């Protein structure tokens, strides 16, 4: 019996291994399969997306849907089909409506160690600067080098092309520039749109401002890993306990440090997610600030993509000097979808809308609590000093709700760049994944439209800073934190 079981386990293990290695990333889906997925994709968006025509008129959106469908006349690989979906989704102008690869494809990418474009680049209008170079022996394209062209294509042309595949709130370009600047995101999207090359011709500016050309090979992680192993032994790190790992995780998301010589505290917040014990962190932090009579507080939300509205609102109550609402309106356009079997948590989302949202004269299902309720500041526990909030293109979703609650408050100064999240509002709240049945590709489907401030200009912009602090070539070259430097300049000036 043991021999039979052992043999069965070997067979099952071999089958699993074969299945894993048998996945073919170049597999093409037939036109019929793609059209089935695309039809579900379009019908779900048209039936359930609350902001489908917020910034793009219906006739224009219909045109983009047709344009996407016309590209399905031949078989395509998953990445090719995903690009078509990303192109159409970007036209909605909703940063919460994005597409990602199937689970099978993501598992393949995680283990395949594919060749990639070797540069990480920081972008802002009219400028592209090398932030990191994975080709370590390259002595030319160092951090801070200005890039003019890649394979003969001007940077402006490349950006205009890639922006067509990036979703953002409204007409916000800051978020698109930042999305491409994050780590090596640019290389992934560049390769997806323009293809992967064995080497790249890079036009750059030398130290005298003259345009030069150099060739850069594609980065091959397998070859690089082999060379590293031959060069030096793999370092041994102490094994961390579960408690130690959790502590490090929390510290990477939220932290507070105080410079007592400057009377300034620095609160780093990279998420408003539910699993980071933020309410307890806020209570302890503000108790410490009161006890030690800290005069200035710098809240850094440049990397905060959002999370729980309860957490962002809780922070607002420690800083606000007035009552505030989260939303002037918050509604869904539908209670259910006939495509519910493809929508994550469809039963519970429908139940939530039925119980808490009520249909009004406009035909929408409004979540009235947040439309009516005013949150009160924690008067006896709030911070009374000057607050500097650092913002950028990654400041998104619930982070904009937080900033909006203290916007134009006398003791609050917003420093940095336009937020990636929309100032007027966004489509969010409940955001299930939709899985397309043929390809397994997923896209996010926000179910509620939220208007933060109905009096704010409907221009599709993010929240603009009180004091602008933009990147510069020199700052990138030196690795300087130009936004924090601006804050410290403001604090020092206020003391004089």
Secondary structure, DSSP 4 states (H G I P E B T S, - for coil): -HHHHHHHHHHHHHHHHHHHHH--TT-EE-HHHHHHHHHHHHHHHHHH-TTTTSSS-HHHHHHHHHHHHHTTSS-EEHHHHHHHHHHHHHTT--TT--EE--HHHHHHHHHH---B--EEEEEETTEEEEEEES-TT-SSS-TTPBEEEETTEEHHHHHHHHHTT---STT--HHHHHHHHSTTHHHHHHHHHH---SEEEEEEE-TTS-EEEEEEEPB-HHHHHHHHHHHSPPPP-PPPPHHHHHHHHHHHHEEEEEETTTTEEEEEE--B-GGG-HHHHHHHHHHHHHHTT--EEEEE-TT---B-HHHHHHHHHHH-SS-B-S-SEEEES-S--TTGGGBTTHHHHHHHHHHH-EE-TTS-EE-HHHHH--BPP-TTTS--SEEEEEE-TT--THHHHHHHHHTT-TTEEEEES--SSBSSEEEEEEEEEEE-TTT--EEEEEEEEEES-TTS--SS-BPPPSEE----HHHHHHT--HHHHHHHHHHHHHH-
